[in-house]
Amino acid sequence: MATDFFGHNRIIKSANQLASSEYARISVGGRVDLGQNVTANYGQQIRPLFEIGAPSVFFVTGHAQGTVSVGRLVGTGGFFSGINGSSCGRISPVSISGGGGGPCAGGGGGSISFDGGIIESVSIQITAGQIEMTEGIVVRVASMNA
C-alpha cells in the first residue's frame, strides 16, 4: 500500500470497479438510441390508520405502480422516432439493463423489466446556445420485475 501525493492510503483491486453506464441498455418499445438519462420509480400507496384511544398504527397497502422517464438526443429519425404511432399509447417492452460487457467493467448491474407500460407524457427541449435537441418520454408502468 503506497501513500499518494495527498497522503492518502489507497487499496486498489479489480473488484473495486463499478458497472459503467457505457454498457447499459434502455428499451422503451425498442432499443433507445442516443439515450442520455433514465429514471425509474416504482412504489405503492400506503395509508396509515389509527385507533382512537390507542397508540397503534395500522398500514393498508394499495396498488403498486411506477414511472420510467427517458431522455435522449433527437436523431435522424426525427422527434419521438420509434415511439410515435404506438397502439393507444401502450409501450412494450420497457426494460433497463446494466449488464457489464466491457473489458474493465466490475460488477454487472443486472436488469429490470416493467409491464403494462403506457405513455403518460412526452417532452421536447431546445435551448439557445446548445447545439443538440433533446426529447423525453414518461411511461407509467403497472409492474416491475428485478
N, C-alpha and C positions, 0 to 999 in steps of 0.2 A: 504494500500500500504506500503510495507516494503522496507527498503533500504538493498541492498545486500552487500556482502563482499567488493565490489569495490566502493560502494557509489552510485550505480545506482538505480533509482526507476523503477520497472518493473510492468506492469499491465498484468496479465496472465489470459486469458479467453479461453474457449474451442474453441471459434470462431477464435482464433489466429493461430490455427493449419492449416497446408497446406496439400494439397494432396501429397501422398507419391508415389515414383516410385515403391515401393514394390507391389502396386496393379495395376500398368499399364499393358496393354496388347498390343502386337505388332502382326500384321498379315501381312505377305507377302506371298501370295499364300497359306496360312495356318498359324496357330499359330507359332510364332517364339519362340523356346525353347532356353534356355541359353543366351538370349539376354543381351547384355552389354551396348549398346547405340543405340540411334536412333536420326536422324536429318532430319527434313522435311523443305524444302524450296519450296515456290510457288510464282511466280510473273509473271509480264507481261512486254513486251518490251515497252518502251516509247521513242518516238523520238520527240525532240523539233524542231519546225520550227520557223523561224524568218522572219520578213518582212523588206525589205530594207527601210531605212529612218524612221523607227518607232521602239519604244522600246518594242513592243508587242511580246509575245511568245505564240505559239500555241503548244499543245501536241497532238500527234497522238499515240493512244494506239494500240499495236499489240496483238498477240495471247498470252494467258497465258499458262504456263507450269511450272513444278517443278520437284524436285527430292526428293526421300526418301532414306536415307542411313541407313543401319542397320549393326551393328557389333555384332557378337555373338561368343561364345566359340564353338569349334568343338567337337561334341558329338559322341556317339556310332554309329550314322548313317553315319559318315564319312563326308568328305568335301561336302558342299553345299547340305546336306540332305534336302529333301523336296522342293528344288527349281531347282534341275537339271532335265533335260528332259522335261522342260515346253515347251508348244507349241509355237515355233518360238520366244521364249524369253518373251512371254506375261505372265503377272502376275496378278492374281485376286483372292481374294480381297487384297487390300492394305489398312490397317487402323491402327490407333493409338487410344487407349482408356486409359484415366487416371482415370477411374471410381472407386473411393472410395473402398468400400469393407472391409476396416479394421475397427477394433473397435474404433480406435482413429483418423482415417483419418478425416481431416477437410472437406474442400470443394472438390467436385468431379471435376475432370479435364475435363469431357465431352469426346467427341470423334470426330475424324476427319477421313473421308474416302476419298480415292483417286480412280479415274477411269482412264482407258486407260494406265495401267502400262506396261512397257516393260523393260527388264533388259538392263541396259546401261553398267555395268561393275561388275566384281567380284574380290575379292582380298583375299589373304591368308597372315597371318603374323605369323612367327615363330621367336622367339627371344631367343638367348643364355641366359641361366640363368633364363628363365621364363618357368615354367612347362607347362602351358596351351598354346594351339594354338588357334588363332582367325581367323575368316573369315569375310568378308564383302560383301555386295551387294548394288549397287546403282540402283534404279529403277526410270526411267523417267516417269512422270505421266502427263496426259493431263488435268485433272480437280481435284479440291479439294472441298469438302463439309464439313463445320464445323457445 
